[in-house]
């Protein structure tokens, strides 16, 4: 909105020319989102407490200390993240960009689904919420719409192909099935972040790290000069997604202020589903779907731990882990919560560096 308003005056006023630069608007979007969270975070938490009797329902089969330490903490803090993200993006991104709108649609849509899930949990005072089948159906529908939209905006040589991060000249053709690939990336990312969100600050920092990586990737693949130098596939229009990704970083930082141990609020499915969907949308739009699996490797490991646990328990009646997802396994082993969280953050940063290193491999 600010970009669209200031651009016509850029030639007459040199200061307004800053609005043309993705880097300036990305930084402005990040700071705007952070300020929105810091200013409105406390009122939003008070509002959440006003209708959540007893806060987020805690799993009876979870770690015993959660029933004591986390009881009464409100959930649905994703409202804070989404508000800051959407407002900042609308203020600083070029609203003529179809890529921005496509990623916003999947982000807000998944957030609305998460809000419905959280609402049912806090009003019915149980941990079930929206049924699994319904949740997957809505995610699939929204993801497919966003994937078709993004594919339609792609240049023809890239539109229906999957790019590989190391073998940069190799493209795997999927034809008309590629939107299904994009849909699965968004669904998988959304649910993986959701599974990781189990301890104070555990999910939000790896999301922030991944968003920072994709802010850089969006900027690079949206710039023909940088894309050619790094032998990346040039995707016109994705530079604007650096603004959205930066807004996500600012919103995540602002939320972390209130989610730092001991958390004053949980993001809930409202936050985790939408943030995962946003990362998936960024990956599909920038043609770096596989890089997301590397950068978001922590989310992948958490998801795989659940899959292994369920599969092995159904086959043998025994458990591989003391509890799944993986972070609960370490809780059961006696690790302190801050120890688990910080060590998982370190792993997330290492994986982000590994993912970034693929951008320069020739």
Secondary structure, 3 states (H helix, E strand, C coil): CHHHHHHHHCCCCHHHHHHHCHHHHHHHHHHHHHHHHHHHHHHHHHHHHHHCCCCCCCCCCCCCCHHHHCCCCECCCHHHHHHHHHHHHHHHCCCCCHHHHHHHHHHHHHHHHHHHHHHHHHHHCCCCCCCHHHHHHHHHHHHHHHHHHHHHHCCHHHHCEEECCCCCCCEEECHHHHHHHHHHHHHHHHHHHHHHCCCCCHHHHHHHHHHHHHHHHHHHHCCHHHHHHCCCCCCCCHHHHHHHHHHHHHHHHHHHHHHCCCCCECCHHHHHHHHHHHHHHHHHHCCCHHHHHHHCHHHHHHHHHHHHHHHHHHHHCCCCCCCCCHHHHHHHCCCCHHHHHHHHHHHHHHHHHHHHHCCCCC
